[in-house]
């Protein structure tokens, strides 16, 4: 699997795929203003049997400069044990200050901010904050889902620094009632 980068005339400029991984996701990927690509891969974890989501940033020359794995969050899934894709990386966006990635994890019903570079006491790969899900750093007052977003999708950092999240809870709750309950 690979992502295709096209020019404005829809001619293939180049293709991208994760390096050292086998299952590049065709849905998630972006090109940063420095020319690097941010890709997602889903890899079976031999130790757990689950499918980990992996975020990888690489240079145009093919050097991996960042990689983060969801495996530490496997116990936070909002799905029953029949699902092996416990996290499902829905989107990845670099934070406005460039220090972090904002990663939407649909099956955890959360958004995490992951340190892309060391800063403010965080090392590369640390979770700076988690919004929603079982281990949220935030509380949600008067929200129909007290754990926060339900089946979060497409988190985006706005110019103000606010985070915009598409909350798909009303679409998934009837088929997966545990997805939206802490």
PyMOL CGO cylinders between C-alpha atoms (Angstrom):
from pymol import cmd
from pymol.cgo import CYLINDER

trace = [
    CYLINDER, 0.00, 0.00, 0.00, 1.20, 3.51, -0.71, 0.3, 1, 1, 1, 1, 1, 1,
    CYLINDER, 1.20, 3.51, -0.71, 0.03, 7.08, -0.85, 0.3, 1, 1, 1, 1, 1, 1,
    CYLINDER, 0.03, 7.08, -0.85, 0.28, 9.00, -4.10, 0.3, 1, 1, 1, 1, 1, 1,
    CYLINDER, 0.28, 9.00, -4.10, 1.31, 12.66, -4.16, 0.3, 1, 1, 1, 1, 1, 1,
    CYLINDER, 1.31, 12.66, -4.16, 0.04, 14.52, -7.24, 0.3, 1, 1, 1, 1, 1, 1,
    CYLINDER, 0.04, 14.52, -7.24, 0.70, 17.97, -8.66, 0.3, 1, 1, 1, 1, 1, 1,
    CYLINDER, 0.70, 17.97, -8.66, -2.15, 20.42, -9.48, 0.3, 1, 1, 1, 1, 1, 1,
    CYLINDER, -2.15, 20.42, -9.48, -2.52, 18.76, -12.93, 0.3, 1, 1, 1, 1, 1, 1,
    CYLINDER, -2.52, 18.76, -12.93, -3.08, 15.39, -11.23, 0.3, 1, 1, 1, 1, 1, 1,
    CYLINDER, -3.08, 15.39, -11.23, 0.19, 13.97, -12.44, 0.3, 1, 1, 1, 1, 1, 1,
    CYLINDER, 0.19, 13.97, -12.44, 1.97, 11.67, -10.01, 0.3, 1, 1, 1, 1, 1, 1,
    CYLINDER, 1.97, 11.67, -10.01, 4.71, 13.60, -8.29, 0.3, 1, 1, 1, 1, 1, 1,
    CYLINDER, 4.71, 13.60, -8.29, 5.86, 10.70, -6.14, 0.3, 1, 1, 1, 1, 1, 1,
    CYLINDER, 5.86, 10.70, -6.14, 4.62, 7.85, -3.99, 0.3, 1, 1, 1, 1, 1, 1,
    CYLINDER, 4.62, 7.85, -3.99, 5.10, 7.38, -0.26, 0.3, 1, 1, 1, 1, 1, 1,
    CYLINDER, 5.10, 7.38, -0.26, 5.01, 4.30, 1.93, 0.3, 1, 1, 1, 1, 1, 1,
    CYLINDER, 5.01, 4.30, 1.93, 6.12, 3.61, 5.46, 0.3, 1, 1, 1, 1, 1, 1,
    CYLINDER, 6.12, 3.61, 5.46, 9.70, 2.45, 5.91, 0.3, 1, 1, 1, 1, 1, 1,
    CYLINDER, 9.70, 2.45, 5.91, 10.36, -0.82, 7.71, 0.3, 1, 1, 1, 1, 1, 1,
    CYLINDER, 10.36, -0.82, 7.71, 6.64, -1.47, 8.12, 0.3, 1, 1, 1, 1, 1, 1,
    CYLINDER, 6.64, -1.47, 8.12, 4.33, -3.55, 5.95, 0.3, 1, 1, 1, 1, 1, 1,
    CYLINDER, 4.33, -3.55, 5.95, 0.87, -2.01, 5.98, 0.3, 1, 1, 1, 1, 1, 1,
    CYLINDER, 0.87, -2.01, 5.98, 0.79, 1.69, 5.01, 0.3, 1, 1, 1, 1, 1, 1,
    CYLINDER, 0.79, 1.69, 5.01, -2.69, 3.09, 5.58, 0.3, 1, 1, 1, 1, 1, 1,
    CYLINDER, -2.69, 3.09, 5.58, -4.26, 4.54, 2.45, 0.3, 1, 1, 1, 1, 1, 1,
    CYLINDER, -4.26, 4.54, 2.45, -6.51, 6.95, 4.36, 0.3, 1, 1, 1, 1, 1, 1,
    CYLINDER, -6.51, 6.95, 4.36, -4.10, 8.90, 6.53, 0.3, 1, 1, 1, 1, 1, 1,
    CYLINDER, -4.10, 8.90, 6.53, -1.11, 10.85, 5.33, 0.3, 1, 1, 1, 1, 1, 1,
    CYLINDER, -1.11, 10.85, 5.33, 0.07, 14.38, 4.91, 0.3, 1, 1, 1, 1, 1, 1,
    CYLINDER, 0.07, 14.38, 4.91, 3.01, 16.31, 3.51, 0.3, 1, 1, 1, 1, 1, 1,
    CYLINDER, 3.01, 16.31, 3.51, 4.47, 18.87, 5.91, 0.3, 1, 1, 1, 1, 1, 1,
    CYLINDER, 4.47, 18.87, 5.91, 5.71, 22.28, 4.83, 0.3, 1, 1, 1, 1, 1, 1,
    CYLINDER, 5.71, 22.28, 4.83, 9.31, 21.03, 5.23, 0.3, 1, 1, 1, 1, 1, 1,
    CYLINDER, 9.31, 21.03, 5.23, 8.64, 18.33, 2.59, 0.3, 1, 1, 1, 1, 1, 1,
    CYLINDER, 8.64, 18.33, 2.59, 8.50, 15.46, 5.06, 0.3, 1, 1, 1, 1, 1, 1,
    CYLINDER, 8.50, 15.46, 5.06, 5.63, 12.98, 4.92, 0.3, 1, 1, 1, 1, 1, 1,
    CYLINDER, 5.63, 12.98, 4.92, 3.60, 11.78, 7.87, 0.3, 1, 1, 1, 1, 1, 1,
    CYLINDER, 3.60, 11.78, 7.87, 2.18, 8.32, 7.28, 0.3, 1, 1, 1, 1, 1, 1,
    CYLINDER, 2.18, 8.32, 7.28, 0.24, 5.75, 9.29, 0.3, 1, 1, 1, 1, 1, 1,
    CYLINDER, 0.24, 5.75, 9.29, 0.69, 2.00, 9.28, 0.3, 1, 1, 1, 1, 1, 1,
    CYLINDER, 0.69, 2.00, 9.28, -1.19, -0.81, 10.96, 0.3, 1, 1, 1, 1, 1, 1,
    CYLINDER, -1.19, -0.81, 10.96, 1.03, -3.64, 12.16, 0.3, 1, 1, 1, 1, 1, 1,
    CYLINDER, 1.03, -3.64, 12.16, 0.17, -6.88, 13.93, 0.3, 1, 1, 1, 1, 1, 1,
    CYLINDER, 0.17, -6.88, 13.93, 1.88, -7.03, 17.32, 0.3, 1, 1, 1, 1, 1, 1,
    CYLINDER, 1.88, -7.03, 17.32, 3.34, -10.53, 17.70, 0.3, 1, 1, 1, 1, 1, 1,
    CYLINDER, 3.34, -10.53, 17.70, 3.28, -10.33, 21.51, 0.3, 1, 1, 1, 1, 1, 1,
    CYLINDER, 3.28, -10.33, 21.51, -0.36, -9.23, 21.90, 0.3, 1, 1, 1, 1, 1, 1,
    CYLINDER, -0.36, -9.23, 21.90, -2.00, -10.38, 18.66, 0.3, 1, 1, 1, 1, 1, 1,
    CYLINDER, -2.00, -10.38, 18.66, -3.49, -6.90, 18.34, 0.3, 1, 1, 1, 1, 1, 1,
    CYLINDER, -3.49, -6.90, 18.34, -3.01, -4.41, 15.52, 0.3, 1, 1, 1, 1, 1, 1,
    CYLINDER, -3.01, -4.41, 15.52, -0.97, -1.39, 16.56, 0.3, 1, 1, 1, 1, 1, 1,
    CYLINDER, -0.97, -1.39, 16.56, -1.29, 1.97, 14.84, 0.3, 1, 1, 1, 1, 1, 1,
    CYLINDER, -1.29, 1.97, 14.84, 2.06, 3.52, 13.99, 0.3, 1, 1, 1, 1, 1, 1,
    CYLINDER, 2.06, 3.52, 13.99, 2.67, 7.16, 13.05, 0.3, 1, 1, 1, 1, 1, 1,
    CYLINDER, 2.67, 7.16, 13.05, 5.84, 7.72, 11.04, 0.3, 1, 1, 1, 1, 1, 1,
    CYLINDER, 5.84, 7.72, 11.04, 7.43, 10.93, 9.78, 0.3, 1, 1, 1, 1, 1, 1,
    CYLINDER, 7.43, 10.93, 9.78, 10.04, 10.56, 7.05, 0.3, 1, 1, 1, 1, 1, 1,
    CYLINDER, 10.04, 10.56, 7.05, 12.13, 12.85, 4.89, 0.3, 1, 1, 1, 1, 1, 1,
    CYLINDER, 12.13, 12.85, 4.89, 11.85, 12.88, 1.07, 0.3, 1, 1, 1, 1, 1, 1,
    CYLINDER, 11.85, 12.88, 1.07, 15.17, 11.00, 1.07, 0.3, 1, 1, 1, 1, 1, 1,
    CYLINDER, 15.17, 11.00, 1.07, 13.54, 8.16, 3.02, 0.3, 1, 1, 1, 1, 1, 1,
    CYLINDER, 13.54, 8.16, 3.02, 14.96, 8.75, 6.49, 0.3, 1, 1, 1, 1, 1, 1,
    CYLINDER, 14.96, 8.75, 6.49, 12.59, 8.06, 9.39, 0.3, 1, 1, 1, 1, 1, 1,
    CYLINDER, 12.59, 8.06, 9.39, 12.80, 11.05, 11.74, 0.3, 1, 1, 1, 1, 1, 1,
    CYLINDER, 12.80, 11.05, 11.74, 9.88, 10.18, 14.05, 0.3, 1, 1, 1, 1, 1, 1,
    CYLINDER, 9.88, 10.18, 14.05, 7.91, 7.06, 14.86, 0.3, 1, 1, 1, 1, 1, 1,
    CYLINDER, 7.91, 7.06, 14.86, 5.26, 6.49, 17.52, 0.3, 1, 1, 1, 1, 1, 1,
    CYLINDER, 5.26, 6.49, 17.52, 3.28, 3.36, 18.31, 0.3, 1, 1, 1, 1, 1, 1,
    CYLINDER, 3.28, 3.36, 18.31, -0.15, 3.08, 20.00, 0.3, 1, 1, 1, 1, 1, 1,
    CYLINDER, -0.15, 3.08, 20.00, 0.77, -0.16, 21.82, 0.3, 1, 1, 1, 1, 1, 1,
    CYLINDER, 0.77, -0.16, 21.82, 1.01, 1.49, 25.26, 0.3, 1, 1, 1, 1, 1, 1,
    CYLINDER, 1.01, 1.49, 25.26, -2.65, 2.50, 24.90, 0.3, 1, 1, 1, 1, 1, 1,
    CYLINDER, -2.65, 2.50, 24.90, -4.06, -0.95, 24.03, 0.3, 1, 1, 1, 1, 1, 1,
    CYLINDER, -4.06, -0.95, 24.03, -5.74, -1.33, 27.43, 0.3, 1, 1, 1, 1, 1, 1,
    CYLINDER, -5.74, -1.33, 27.43, -7.74, 1.84, 26.85, 0.3, 1, 1, 1, 1, 1, 1,
    CYLINDER, -7.74, 1.84, 26.85, -9.80, 0.63, 23.90, 0.3, 1, 1, 1, 1, 1, 1,
    CYLINDER, -9.80, 0.63, 23.90, -13.50, 1.38, 24.02, 0.3, 1, 1, 1, 1, 1, 1,
    CYLINDER, -13.50, 1.38, 24.02, -14.34, -1.72, 21.95, 0.3, 1, 1, 1, 1, 1, 1,
    CYLINDER, -14.34, -1.72, 21.95, -14.98, -5.28, 23.04, 0.3, 1, 1, 1, 1, 1, 1,
    CYLINDER, -14.98, -5.28, 23.04, -12.18, -7.82, 22.73, 0.3, 1, 1, 1, 1, 1, 1,
    CYLINDER, -12.18, -7.82, 22.73, -13.30, -9.11, 19.32, 0.3, 1, 1, 1, 1, 1, 1,
    CYLINDER, -13.30, -9.11, 19.32, -11.67, -6.10, 17.63, 0.3, 1, 1, 1, 1, 1, 1,
    CYLINDER, -11.67, -6.10, 17.63, -7.92, -6.32, 17.10, 0.3, 1, 1, 1, 1, 1, 1,
    CYLINDER, -7.92, -6.32, 17.10, -7.67, -2.73, 15.76, 0.3, 1, 1, 1, 1, 1, 1,
    CYLINDER, -7.67, -2.73, 15.76, -8.04, -1.37, 19.29, 0.3, 1, 1, 1, 1, 1, 1,
    CYLINDER, -8.04, -1.37, 19.29, -6.93, 2.23, 18.57, 0.3, 1, 1, 1, 1, 1, 1,
    CYLINDER, -6.93, 2.23, 18.57, -7.55, 3.05, 14.89, 0.3, 1, 1, 1, 1, 1, 1,
    CYLINDER, -7.55, 3.05, 14.89, -5.55, 6.15, 13.99, 0.3, 1, 1, 1, 1, 1, 1,
    CYLINDER, -5.55, 6.15, 13.99, -8.14, 8.32, 12.26, 0.3, 1, 1, 1, 1, 1, 1,
    CYLINDER, -8.14, 8.32, 12.26, -5.99, 11.38, 11.59, 0.3, 1, 1, 1, 1, 1, 1,
    CYLINDER, -5.99, 11.38, 11.59, -2.61, 12.92, 12.33, 0.3, 1, 1, 1, 1, 1, 1,
    CYLINDER, -2.61, 12.92, 12.33, -1.84, 16.63, 12.24, 0.3, 1, 1, 1, 1, 1, 1,
    CYLINDER, -1.84, 16.63, 12.24, 1.30, 18.48, 13.25, 0.3, 1, 1, 1, 1, 1, 1,
    CYLINDER, 1.30, 18.48, 13.25, 0.61, 21.04, 15.97, 0.3, 1, 1, 1, 1, 1, 1,
    CYLINDER, 0.61, 21.04, 15.97, 0.80, 24.69, 14.97, 0.3, 1, 1, 1, 1, 1, 1,
    CYLINDER, 0.80, 24.69, 14.97, 4.02, 25.17, 16.96, 0.3, 1, 1, 1, 1, 1, 1,
    CYLINDER, 4.02, 25.17, 16.96, 5.57, 22.12, 15.21, 0.3, 1, 1, 1, 1, 1, 1,
    CYLINDER, 5.57, 22.12, 15.21, 6.55, 20.46, 18.49, 0.3, 1, 1, 1, 1, 1, 1,
    CYLINDER, 6.55, 20.46, 18.49, 3.88, 17.76, 18.56, 0.3, 1, 1, 1, 1, 1, 1,
    CYLINDER, 3.88, 17.76, 18.56, 1.50, 15.62, 16.57, 0.3, 1, 1, 1, 1, 1, 1,
    CYLINDER, 1.50, 15.62, 16.57, -2.23, 15.64, 17.30, 0.3, 1, 1, 1, 1, 1, 1,
    CYLINDER, -2.23, 15.64, 17.30, -3.40, 12.08, 16.75, 0.3, 1, 1, 1, 1, 1, 1,
    CYLINDER, -3.40, 12.08, 16.75, -7.07, 11.10, 16.66, 0.3, 1, 1, 1, 1, 1, 1,
    CYLINDER, -7.07, 11.10, 16.66, -7.68, 7.56, 17.95, 0.3, 1, 1, 1, 1, 1, 1,
    CYLINDER, -7.68, 7.56, 17.95, -11.20, 6.60, 16.95, 0.3, 1, 1, 1, 1, 1, 1,
    CYLINDER, -11.20, 6.60, 16.95, -11.49, 3.31, 18.85, 0.3, 1, 1, 1, 1, 1, 1,
    CYLINDER, -11.49, 3.31, 18.85, -10.13, 4.92, 22.02, 0.3, 1, 1, 1, 1, 1, 1,
    CYLINDER, -10.13, 4.92, 22.02, -12.63, 7.80, 21.62, 0.3, 1, 1, 1, 1, 1, 1,
    CYLINDER, -12.63, 7.80, 21.62, -9.77, 10.17, 22.23, 0.3, 1, 1, 1, 1, 1, 1,
    CYLINDER, -9.77, 10.17, 22.23, -7.25, 12.59, 20.80, 0.3, 1, 1, 1, 1, 1, 1,
    CYLINDER, -7.25, 12.59, 20.80, -3.67, 12.57, 22.03, 0.3, 1, 1, 1, 1, 1, 1,
    CYLINDER, -3.67, 12.57, 22.03, -0.97, 15.17, 21.64, 0.3, 1, 1, 1, 1, 1, 1,
    CYLINDER, -0.97, 15.17, 21.64, 2.35, 13.35, 21.19, 0.3, 1, 1, 1, 1, 1, 1,
    CYLINDER, 2.35, 13.35, 21.19, 5.74, 15.06, 21.54, 0.3, 1, 1, 1, 1, 1, 1,
    CYLINDER, 5.74, 15.06, 21.54, 7.37, 15.16, 18.09, 0.3, 1, 1, 1, 1, 1, 1,
    CYLINDER, 7.37, 15.16, 18.09, 10.49, 16.77, 19.57, 0.3, 1, 1, 1, 1, 1, 1,
    CYLINDER, 10.49, 16.77, 19.57, 11.75, 17.04, 23.16, 0.3, 1, 1, 1, 1, 1, 1,
    CYLINDER, 11.75, 17.04, 23.16, 10.29, 20.10, 24.90, 0.3, 1, 1, 1, 1, 1, 1,
    CYLINDER, 10.29, 20.10, 24.90, 8.99, 21.33, 28.24, 0.3, 1, 1, 1, 1, 1, 1,
    CYLINDER, 8.99, 21.33, 28.24, 10.06, 18.16, 30.09, 0.3, 1, 1, 1, 1, 1, 1,
    CYLINDER, 10.06, 18.16, 30.09, 8.57, 15.80, 27.47, 0.3, 1, 1, 1, 1, 1, 1,
    CYLINDER, 8.57, 15.80, 27.47, 10.75, 13.40, 25.51, 0.3, 1, 1, 1, 1, 1, 1,
    CYLINDER, 10.75, 13.40, 25.51, 10.04, 12.38, 21.91, 0.3, 1, 1, 1, 1, 1, 1,
    CYLINDER, 10.04, 12.38, 21.91, 6.99, 10.09, 21.86, 0.3, 1, 1, 1, 1, 1, 1,
    CYLINDER, 6.99, 10.09, 21.86, 5.57, 11.16, 25.23, 0.3, 1, 1, 1, 1, 1, 1,
    CYLINDER, 5.57, 11.16, 25.23, 1.87, 11.89, 25.42, 0.3, 1, 1, 1, 1, 1, 1,
    CYLINDER, 1.87, 11.89, 25.42, 1.56, 15.58, 26.29, 0.3, 1, 1, 1, 1, 1, 1,
    CYLINDER, 1.56, 15.58, 26.29, -2.18, 15.28, 26.89, 0.3, 1, 1, 1, 1, 1, 1,
    CYLINDER, -2.18, 15.28, 26.89, -5.08, 12.96, 26.17, 0.3, 1, 1, 1, 1, 1, 1,
    CYLINDER, -5.08, 12.96, 26.17, -8.52, 14.37, 25.48, 0.3, 1, 1, 1, 1, 1, 1,
    CYLINDER, -8.52, 14.37, 25.48, -11.36, 11.90, 25.99, 0.3, 1, 1, 1, 1, 1, 1,
    CYLINDER, -11.36, 11.90, 25.99, -11.39, 8.16, 26.46, 0.3, 1, 1, 1, 1, 1, 1,
    CYLINDER, -11.39, 8.16, 26.46, -10.59, 6.11, 29.55, 0.3, 1, 1, 1, 1, 1, 1,
    CYLINDER, -10.59, 6.11, 29.55, -7.56, 8.17, 30.67, 0.3, 1, 1, 1, 1, 1, 1,
    CYLINDER, -7.56, 8.17, 30.67, -8.57, 11.71, 29.72, 0.3, 1, 1, 1, 1, 1, 1,
    CYLINDER, -8.57, 11.71, 29.72, -6.65, 14.61, 31.19, 0.3, 1, 1, 1, 1, 1, 1,
    CYLINDER, -6.65, 14.61, 31.19, -9.82, 16.70, 30.87, 0.3, 1, 1, 1, 1, 1, 1,
    CYLINDER, -9.82, 16.70, 30.87, -13.34, 16.62, 32.33, 0.3, 1, 1, 1, 1, 1, 1,
    CYLINDER, -13.34, 16.62, 32.33, -16.45, 17.30, 30.28, 0.3, 1, 1, 1, 1, 1, 1,
    CYLINDER, -16.45, 17.30, 30.28, -19.18, 19.18, 32.08, 0.3, 1, 1, 1, 1, 1, 1,
    CYLINDER, -19.18, 19.18, 32.08, -22.78, 18.66, 30.90, 0.3, 1, 1, 1, 1, 1, 1,
    CYLINDER, -22.78, 18.66, 30.90, -21.66, 16.39, 28.05, 0.3, 1, 1, 1, 1, 1, 1,
    CYLINDER, -21.66, 16.39, 28.05, -23.94, 13.48, 27.09, 0.3, 1, 1, 1, 1, 1, 1,
    CYLINDER, -23.94, 13.48, 27.09, -20.76, 11.36, 27.00, 0.3, 1, 1, 1, 1, 1, 1,
    CYLINDER, -20.76, 11.36, 27.00, -18.98, 12.09, 30.30, 0.3, 1, 1, 1, 1, 1, 1,
    CYLINDER, -18.98, 12.09, 30.30, -15.78, 10.51, 28.98, 0.3, 1, 1, 1, 1, 1, 1,
    CYLINDER, -15.78, 10.51, 28.98, -15.66, 13.14, 26.20, 0.3, 1, 1, 1, 1, 1, 1,
    CYLINDER, -15.66, 13.14, 26.20, -15.77, 12.57, 22.46, 0.3, 1, 1, 1, 1, 1, 1,
    CYLINDER, -15.77, 12.57, 22.46, -17.23, 9.30, 21.26, 0.3, 1, 1, 1, 1, 1, 1,
    CYLINDER, -17.23, 9.30, 21.26, -15.43, 7.65, 18.33, 0.3, 1, 1, 1, 1, 1, 1,
    CYLINDER, -15.43, 7.65, 18.33, -13.47, 10.86, 17.72, 0.3, 1, 1, 1, 1, 1, 1,
    CYLINDER, -13.47, 10.86, 17.72, -12.51, 11.65, 14.13, 0.3, 1, 1, 1, 1, 1, 1,
    CYLINDER, -12.51, 11.65, 14.13, -10.42, 14.25, 12.32, 0.3, 1, 1, 1, 1, 1, 1,
    CYLINDER, -10.42, 14.25, 12.32, -9.12, 16.42, 15.18, 0.3, 1, 1, 1, 1, 1, 1,
    CYLINDER, -9.12, 16.42, 15.18, -7.74, 19.71, 13.86, 0.3, 1, 1, 1, 1, 1, 1,
    CYLINDER, -7.74, 19.71, 13.86, -5.91, 22.47, 15.67, 0.3, 1, 1, 1, 1, 1, 1,
    CYLINDER, -5.91, 22.47, 15.67, -7.46, 25.80, 14.74, 0.3, 1, 1, 1, 1, 1, 1,
    CYLINDER, -7.46, 25.80, 14.74, -5.48, 29.06, 14.39, 0.3, 1, 1, 1, 1, 1, 1,
    CYLINDER, -5.48, 29.06, 14.39, -6.75, 30.03, 17.87, 0.3, 1, 1, 1, 1, 1, 1,
    CYLINDER, -6.75, 30.03, 17.87, -5.16, 26.88, 19.35, 0.3, 1, 1, 1, 1, 1, 1,
    CYLINDER, -5.16, 26.88, 19.35, -8.59, 25.33, 19.96, 0.3, 1, 1, 1, 1, 1, 1,
    CYLINDER, -8.59, 25.33, 19.96, -9.09, 21.73, 18.89, 0.3, 1, 1, 1, 1, 1, 1,
    CYLINDER, -9.09, 21.73, 18.89, -12.00, 20.91, 16.56, 0.3, 1, 1, 1, 1, 1, 1,
    CYLINDER, -12.00, 20.91, 16.56, -13.15, 17.28, 16.74, 0.3, 1, 1, 1, 1, 1, 1,
    CYLINDER, -13.15, 17.28, 16.74, -15.77, 15.46, 14.74, 0.3, 1, 1, 1, 1, 1, 1,
    CYLINDER, -15.77, 15.46, 14.74, -17.65, 13.40, 17.32, 0.3, 1, 1, 1, 1, 1, 1,
    CYLINDER, -17.65, 13.40, 17.32, -19.24, 10.43, 15.53, 0.3, 1, 1, 1, 1, 1, 1,
    CYLINDER, -19.24, 10.43, 15.53, -20.82, 9.01, 18.69, 0.3, 1, 1, 1, 1, 1, 1,
    CYLINDER, -20.82, 9.01, 18.69, -24.41, 9.18, 17.53, 0.3, 1, 1, 1, 1, 1, 1,
    CYLINDER, -24.41, 9.18, 17.53, -23.47, 7.08, 14.49, 0.3, 1, 1, 1, 1, 1, 1,
    CYLINDER, -23.47, 7.08, 14.49, -21.60, 4.30, 16.34, 0.3, 1, 1, 1, 1, 1, 1,
    CYLINDER, -21.60, 4.30, 16.34, -23.31, 4.00, 19.69, 0.3, 1, 1, 1, 1, 1, 1,
    CYLINDER, -23.31, 4.00, 19.69, -26.21, 1.78, 18.51, 0.3, 1, 1, 1, 1, 1, 1,
    CYLINDER, -26.21, 1.78, 18.51, -23.80, -0.77, 17.02, 0.3, 1, 1, 1, 1, 1, 1,
    CYLINDER, -23.80, -0.77, 17.02, -21.11, -0.54, 19.69, 0.3, 1, 1, 1, 1, 1, 1,
    CYLINDER, -21.11, -0.54, 19.69, -22.70, 0.70, 22.91, 0.3, 1, 1, 1, 1, 1, 1,
    CYLINDER, -22.70, 0.70, 22.91, -19.47, 0.39, 24.92, 0.3, 1, 1, 1, 1, 1, 1,
    CYLINDER, -19.47, 0.39, 24.92, -17.59, 2.74, 22.58, 0.3, 1, 1, 1, 1, 1, 1,
    CYLINDER, -17.59, 2.74, 22.58, -18.97, 5.84, 24.30, 0.3, 1, 1, 1, 1, 1, 1,
    CYLINDER, -18.97, 5.84, 24.30, -18.97, 4.75, 27.93, 0.3, 1, 1, 1, 1, 1, 1,
    CYLINDER, -18.97, 4.75, 27.93, -16.04, 5.17, 30.28, 0.3, 1, 1, 1, 1, 1, 1,
]
cmd.load_cgo(trace, "trace")
